[in-house]
Amino acid sequence: MAEKILVVEDESKIARFLELELKHEGYEVELAFDGRDGLEKALRGDIHLVILDLMLPMLSGLEVLRRIRKTSDLPVIMLTAKDDVSDKVGGLDSGADDYVTKPFAIEELLARIRVALKRKEQHGRKNAEELLEAGSLVLNKTSHRVTCNGEEVTLSKKEYDLLEYMMENRGIVLTREKLIEKVWGYDYYGDTNVTDVYIRYLRAKVDQKYNLSYIKTIRGVGYIFEDRE
């Protein structure tokens, strides 16, 4: 599915030129010719990047940008005829991802668009890696917090480590030996039944408490985390 770019530009010739060039590059394009319409379209939820003129009727580009930033990290490239340092600083301080001054080379703008979209994609992947989710159960790898139905689940370090490893490997049967190796470490020489004990702890704090059935026993082998309801 093609990424959709919103061009908010009151000069129709420039707007149409950008529309043609961006469509030629394979993007979907939507136009807005004033700040109010541009803001409404930017916050609609189907836009991947905004090219935003600074001088607009109804609402200025800076005001549109400020309002976008209240609720969204949508990539925004400011576009303006002003080549003034204070305007650039104002745009960047308000949350613009980049700044292009008219007249501009279309190749430069396209390169900046690619960079902004790639940065957004990488940021999205990073966030996805930090959160492990299974229905209402959420494990935050950054803060080491676990919540279920919005309520914090208090876990010991080993309980947390065990749950994190199982959620990262959901759908895979994990032997007791593999769990010992990954959660307790290579140098652990205790009883492998320790995994059974901690599985009981997790079930009591997660599955049984919240009426879930994520942690399943595979008889004679080990355990599996499945979030299929």
C-alpha positions in Angstrom: 0.0 0.0 0.0 1.4 3.4 -1.0 2.3 5.9 1.6 0.0 9.0 1.6 1.4 12.5 1.7 -0.7 15.5 2.5 0.4 18.8 0.8 -0.9 21.9 2.6 -0.1 24.7 0.2 -2.2 27.7 -0.7 -0.4 28.4 -4.0 -2.3 26.1 -6.4 0.5 25.9 -9.0 3.0 24.7 -6.4 0.5 22.3 -4.9 -0.4 20.8 -8.3 3.3 20.5 -9.2 4.0 18.7 -6.0 1.0 16.4 -6.5 2.3 15.3 -9.9 5.9 14.8 -8.8 4.9 12.8 -5.7 2.4 10.6 -7.6 5.2 10.0 -10.1 7.3 8.7 -7.2 4.5 6.3 -6.2 3.0 8.2 -3.3 -0.7 8.8 -2.8 -1.3 12.6 -2.5 -4.0 14.7 -0.9 -4.1 18.5 -1.1 -5.3 21.2 1.3 -5.2 24.9 0.4 -5.7 26.4 3.9 -4.5 25.7 7.4 -7.8 24.6 8.9 -8.5 22.0 6.2 -4.9 20.9 6.4 -5.1 20.3 10.1 -8.3 18.4 9.8 -6.9 16.1 7.1 -3.5 15.7 9.0 -5.3 14.4 12.1 -7.7 12.1 10.2 -5.4 9.1 10.7 -4.5 7.9 7.2 -1.7 10.4 6.4 2.0 9.3 6.6 3.7 12.6 6.1 2.8 16.3 5.7 4.4 18.9 3.5 3.3 22.1 5.3 3.6 25.7 3.9 4.4 28.3 6.6 2.2 31.1 5.2 -1.4 29.8 5.0 -4.9 31.3 5.2 -7.2 30.4 8.1 -4.4 29.0 10.3 -0.7 29.6 9.9 1.6 26.7 9.2 3.2 27.0 12.6 -0.2 26.9 14.3 -1.1 23.8 12.3 2.2 22.2 13.3 1.7 23.0 17.0 -1.8 21.5 17.0 -0.6 18.4 15.2 2.1 17.9 17.8 -0.4 18.0 20.6 -1.6 14.5 19.6 0.6 13.1 16.8 4.3 12.5 15.9 3.3 12.5 12.2 6.4 13.6 10.1 6.1 17.2 9.0 8.4 19.0 6.5 7.9 22.8 6.5 7.9 24.5 3.1 8.2 28.3 2.9 9.4 31.2 0.7 11.0 32.8 3.8 14.8 32.2 4.1 15.0 33.5 7.6 16.8 31.7 10.4 14.2 32.7 12.9 11.5 31.1 10.8 13.5 27.9 10.5 14.2 27.8 14.2 10.5 28.5 15.0 9.4 25.6 12.8 12.0 23.1 14.2 11.3 24.2 17.8 7.6 23.6 17.2 8.3 20.0 16.1 9.0 20.1 12.4 11.1 17.1 11.2 12.7 19.2 8.4 12.6 22.5 6.6 12.8 23.3 2.8 13.0 26.9 1.4 11.3 27.9 -1.8 12.5 27.8 -4.5 13.6 24.2 -4.0 14.9 21.3 -6.2 12.3 18.5 -6.2 15.1 16.0 -5.9 16.1 17.5 -2.6 12.5 17.5 -1.2 12.0 13.9 -2.3 15.2 12.9 -0.5 14.1 14.6 2.7 10.7 12.9 2.4 12.4 9.5 2.2 14.6 10.3 5.2 11.6 11.4 7.3 9.5 8.4 6.4 12.4 6.0 7.1 13.1 7.6 10.5 9.4 7.2 11.4 9.4 3.6 10.3 12.5 2.9 12.4 11.0 4.6 15.4 7.9 2.5 15.0 9.9 -0.7 14.9 11.8 0.4 18.0 8.6 1.1 19.9 7.1 -2.3 18.8 10.2 -4.0 20.1 9.9 -2.3 23.5 6.3 -3.5 24.1 5.1 -7.1 24.1 1.4 -7.4 24.0 -1.1 -10.2 24.3 -4.6 -9.0 24.5 -4.9 -6.9 27.7 -1.5 -8.1 28.9 1.3 -5.6 28.2 5.0 -6.1 29.0 7.1 -2.9 28.7 10.7 -3.9 28.1 12.0 -0.4 28.7 10.4 0.2 32.1 10.2 -3.5 33.1 6.5 -3.1 34.0 3.7 -5.5 33.3 0.1 -4.5 33.2 -3.1 -6.4 32.6 -6.4 -4.7 32.0 -4.5 -1.5 32.8 -3.6 -2.8 36.3 0.0 -3.2 37.2 1.1 -6.8 37.8 3.8 -7.1 40.5 6.4 -9.7 39.5 9.8 -10.7 40.9 12.8 -10.3 38.6 12.8 -14.0 37.6 9.0 -14.0 37.1 9.4 -11.0 34.8 12.4 -12.5 32.9 10.4 -15.8 32.4 7.3 -14.0 31.2 9.3 -11.8 28.8 11.1 -14.7 27.3 7.9 -16.7 26.8 6.1 -13.7 25.3 9.0 -13.1 22.9 8.8 -16.8 21.8 5.0 -17.1 21.8 3.7 -20.1 19.9 7.0 -22.0 20.4 7.2 -25.0 22.7 10.0 -24.2 25.3 11.6 -27.1 27.2 12.5 -26.8 30.8 16.1 -27.0 29.8 15.7 -24.1 27.4 14.0 -21.9 30.0 16.7 -22.7 32.5 19.4 -21.7 30.0 17.7 -18.5 28.9 16.2 -17.3 32.2 18.5 -18.7 34.9 21.7 -18.8 32.8 24.2 -21.4 31.7 25.8 -21.7 35.1 22.6 -22.7 36.9 23.0 -26.2 38.4 19.9 -26.4 40.5 16.8 -28.5 40.0 15.0 -28.0 36.6 11.7 -28.2 38.5 12.4 -24.5 39.4 10.7 -23.7 36.1 7.5 -25.5 37.2 7.5 -23.4 40.4 7.8 -20.1 38.6 5.3 -21.1 36.0 2.8 -21.6 38.9 3.7 -18.2 40.2 3.0 -16.6 36.8 -0.2 -18.4 36.3 -1.4 -17.3 39.7 -0.5 -13.7 39.0 -1.6 -13.5 35.4 -3.8 -16.4 34.0 -5.8 -17.2 37.1 -6.1 -13.7 38.4 -7.4 -12.3 35.1 -9.1 -15.4 33.8 -6.7 -16.0 31.0 -5.1 -19.1 29.6 -1.9 -17.9 27.9 0.6 -20.3 29.6 0.0 -23.9 28.6 1.7 -27.1 29.6 3.0 -29.4 26.9 3.1 -32.7 28.8 6.5 -34.4 28.9 8.2 -31.4 27.1 7.7 -28.0 28.7 5.5 -25.0 28.2 4.2 -22.7 25.5 2.8 -19.1 25.6 -0.2 -18.8 23.3 -2.4 -15.7 23.1 -5.1 -17.2 20.9 -8.4 -16.8 22.6 
